[in-house]
Amino acid sequence: MIEKHFVSAVVLSPFALDGFVKVRSLSGETEHLLRLSSVVLRGKSGERAYEIEKSLVIDGVPAHILVKFKNIDTPEAAKTLSGSEILLSRLEAAPLAADEYYIEDLKGLRVVDIAGETLGEVSGILEGGGGQLLEMRLAPDVSKLIPFRNEFFGEIDLKKNEITLLAVWILE
C-alpha cells in the first residue's frame, strides 16, 4: 500500500440553491460515496475536512451524485468547492474486483521486461480516448505513454513493486 489516502472523486459545480454540489466518482462507482458521513477535500487552499449532510443519486448520470456539505448553504459557497478533490482512505474507497488496482498502487511500480530487467517506473495512469494509458518514466526527462492493456502488460506484483511489460518494442 503506497498511499493511505487518495483521490476518489472530484467536486464539479453547484446544483440548485441550497448548497448541493455535483460530485464525479473517478472509478465510476458511487455506492461507497453515498455511505460517507465526512470527507477531506483538497483544493487550492489545501486540505480541509467536511461533514456530509446528504448525498443523492443523479438519475441518468451513473458516475455522478449530489452532495450537501454541512455549513455550505448557498450556490456561492458551493462554488468555492468546485474543482476540489475528495480524498478517501482505502476502507472508504470503492471495493476492487479481481484484477483491479487503485491507480495510486500502480504509481511508482518498477516496469520490468519478461527477464526481470528494470526498464523504468510507472509515473501515472491517464485517461485516453481508447482507454487508459500508463505513463512510464524511462529517465528523469523521458516518459512514454503505453496503452494499459493485457497485450502490453503482464503480471502486476504489488509485493515485488513491479509490473511486467510484455511488448518492449513499444518503447522504440
C-alpha positions, -999 to +999 in steps of 0.1 A: +000+000+000+016+032-012-008+059-001-031+060+030-055+084+012-060+090-024-083+109-048-116+091-053-139+118-067-140+154-078-164+182-068-178+197-100-203+226-098-231+239-076-265+224-080-297+241-071-300+269-045-293+251-012-256+244-014-256+210-031-227+202-054-223+177-082-196+151-075-180+128-101-166+095-090-132+087-106-139+050-105-174+052-119-188+037-087-209+058-064-222+034-037-192+040-015-196+078-018-232+076-007-223+059+026-198+086+037-206+109+066-174+131+061-146+136+037-114+155+032-114+180+003-082+191-013-085+224-031-065+254-040-061+264-003-051+230+010-069+202+027-100+205+049-125+181+065-162+185+057-192+168+072-218+155+047-254+163+054-269+145+025-260+125-007-283+118-036-281+098-068-285+118-100-308+098-123-292+091-157-257+101-148-241+069-134-208+083-121-223+114-105-240+122-072-252+153-054-237+161-021-247+187+005-219+196+029-226+210+064-225+248+065-224+251+027-259+265+022-257+287-010-246+283-046-219+308-039-205+288-010-208+256-030-189+272-059-158+277-037-156+239-035-156+234-073-126+215-085-117+201-051-106+165-049-122+141-025-096+121-006-106+088+009-089+060+028-087+025+013-115+015+037-138+042+023-129+037-014-148+017-039-141-021-034-119-037-060-128-067-082-103-094-092-075-079-113-084-043-104-060-019-088-061+016-073-041+039-096-022+051-065-009+015-061+004+014-096+024+047-093+060+041-085+060+004-097+091-007-114+084-016-150+104-048-159+107-069-190+100-106-191+136-113-180+131-091-149+153-062-161+142-028-149+131-006-178+116+024-159+089+034-134+051+040-136+046+077-130+008+078-136-023+065-154-041+088-178-075+085-194-072+083-232-098+081-259-095+044-263-089+035-227-062+041-200-026+049-208+002+040-184+028+068-182+063+053-178+093+073-168+124+059-186+148+087-174+142+119-154+132+138-185+120+109-207+085+094-205+064+072-227+026+065-228+017+029-233-019+016-236-027-001-203-039-033-219-033-071-214-014-074-247+012-049-235+014-056-197+015-089-179+018-096-142+013-068-117+030-078-085+024-052-057+045-072-032+075-071-055+066-035-065+067-043-102+047-047-134+059-067-164+060-050-199+054-078-224+059-056-255+093-039-250+092-029-287+066-003-279+093+018-262+112+023-295 
